Every structure is written in structure tokens, then in C-alpha cells.
Amino acid sequence: MIPQVRPSEFNAWLQQQPGRPMVLDVREPWEVQVASVTPDAFDVVAIPMNQIPARLAELPQDRPIACLCHHGARSQRVAMFLEQQGYTDVANIAGGIDAWARERDPGVPLY
């Protein structure tokens, strides 16, 4: 089962992770241009959902990965795919960038 992390709980999730976590933004490029998260104690990598299988080598298996999309459905599917590919430390950011803007960073535009 993929852990679900609300943006309001993200700092607590970060503190529990070994190493430097990665937020994998699986939205389309136009969505990332409209609204995006700012790296803090984590890195951000943007790869659209449909490109993940072909670009899997860009995602290290030895780092925690939290998947992000608009509302949490696409990122959940990507997290499940990564788990099927052998990734062991994967989470879904529940509510996506929309919840991130509402719960964590009101400077992130809603769309």
C-alpha cells in the first residue's frame, strides 16, 4: 500500500526519510509552469506521467520519492507503478498541488 502524505504533514514525512527525498512532479509541462513547488529539504524532478516508463533510469531507487500531480490520482498511479518496478520508498502527496497550495504554500496558484 502506498503511503498517503498530506501537504500539511509533509515536513513530518521529510524528517522520517533517510537522505534527501525527491518530489516527482508527474503533471504536464504547462501545469508545472502554472504552479510548482519550491525545493526546500528535498529535490523536485518534473517528468510527465506518460514519460515515466521511458525515463525510469532518471529516478534513483535509493532515495525516498513522493509523487505529485494536480489532485493526487495520477501521482498515485505513478507511485504504484514505481513500486511494481522495485522502488521501495515511494509515497503519494494526497490532494496534489491543489492541496499543497491550500495547506502548505498559499503562494502557489490554484488552477
C-alpha positions in Angstrom: 0.0 0.0 0.0 1.3 3.4 -1.0 1.6 5.9 1.9 -0.5 9.0 1.5 1.1 12.2 2.7 -1.0 15.4 3.0 0.9 18.6 2.3 0.2 19.7 5.8 2.1 16.6 7.0 4.9 16.8 4.5 7.5 18.2 7.0 6.9 15.3 9.3 7.3 12.9 6.4 10.6 14.6 5.4 12.0 14.2 8.8 11.4 10.5 8.8 13.2 10.0 5.5 16.8 8.9 5.2 18.9 11.0 2.8 17.4 13.8 0.7 13.9 13.0 -0.6 12.7 13.7 -4.1 9.3 15.1 -5.1 8.4 13.6 -8.5 6.0 16.0 -10.3 4.2 14.0 -12.9 2.0 16.8 -14.3 2.2 18.1 -17.8 4.8 20.9 -18.5 2.1 23.5 -18.9 0.8 22.6 -15.4 4.3 22.9 -13.9 4.6 26.4 -15.5 1.3 27.5 -13.9 2.1 26.2 -10.4 5.0 24.4 -8.9 6.6 23.5 -5.5 9.8 25.1 -4.4 12.5 22.7 -3.3 13.4 23.0 0.3 14.8 20.0 2.2 14.0 17.9 -1.0 14.7 18.0 -4.7 12.0 18.4 -7.4 12.1 16.4 -10.7 9.3 17.0 -13.2 8.6 14.1 -15.6 5.1 13.9 -17.1 3.3 10.7 -16.2 3.3 9.3 -19.7 7.1 9.6 -19.9 7.9 7.8 -16.6 8.4 4.3 -18.1 10.9 5.6 -20.7 12.7 7.8 -18.2 12.7 5.4 -15.2 16.6 5.4 -15.2 16.4 9.1 -14.1 14.8 8.1 -10.8 17.2 6.7 -8.2 15.9 3.7 -6.2 18.0 4.6 -3.2 16.1 7.9 -2.4 12.6 8.4 -1.0 10.2 9.6 -3.7 6.9 11.5 -3.1 4.8 11.7 -6.3 2.8 14.8 -7.0 0.1 15.8 -9.6 -2.9 18.1 -9.6 -5.2 16.3 -7.2 -3.4 13.0 -6.4 -4.8 10.5 -8.9 -2.1 10.5 -11.5 0.6 10.6 -8.8 -1.0 7.6 -7.1 -0.8 5.6 -10.3 2.8 6.6 -10.8 3.7 5.6 -7.2 2.1 2.2 -7.7 4.0 1.8 -11.0 7.3 2.7 -9.3 6.5 0.2 -6.5 5.9 -2.5 -9.1 9.3 -1.6 -10.6 11.1 -2.3 -7.3 11.1 1.1 -5.7 10.7 0.6 -2.0 10.3 4.1 -0.6 7.5 5.7 -2.5 4.7 7.9 -1.3 1.8 9.9 -2.8 1.2 13.5 -2.0 -2.5 13.3 -1.3 -4.5 16.2 -2.8 -1.7 17.1 -5.1 -0.6 20.6 -5.9 -4.1 21.9 -5.2 -3.8 20.7 -1.6 -0.2 21.9 -1.4 -1.4 25.5 -2.2 -4.3 25.3 0.3 -2.4 23.6 3.1 1.3 24.4 2.8 2.1 27.3 0.5 -0.7 29.8 -0.3 1.7 31.4 -2.8 1.2 28.5 -5.2 -1.5 29.4 -7.7 -4.7 27.3 -7.9 -5.8 26.2 -11.3 
